[in-house]
Amino acid sequence: MSSLRAHSLETVTETAVAYLISVGITACGIWIVAGTLSAGSPLAWTLAGLTTVAIGTFSLFEQIKASTLTLQHEDP
């Protein structure tokens, strides 16, 4: 039972870290966009920030989909 609990805790930890990385990428992109818009910087930096936001959001949704599929397969 304890090995099952340890495996479950490891899975939850890995999922939480994956979510945090995706949210961090998205937050970095939002920070870039906000900084460039407030400073009146060139459009290229704004597009770079928006690309980062898109990648982070896509990563988050892919991780949610993967963890949902994993949970469905683990249910008895």
RAVEN-V606208 format. One line per field, one symbol per residue. phi: phi as a letter, one per 20 degrees, with the letter a starting at -180 (. if undefined). A space follows every 50 residues. Layout:
BEGIN
phi=???
END
This chain:
BEGIN
phi=.fffffffffffffffffffffffffffffffffffffemffffffffff fffffffffffffffffffffffeff
END
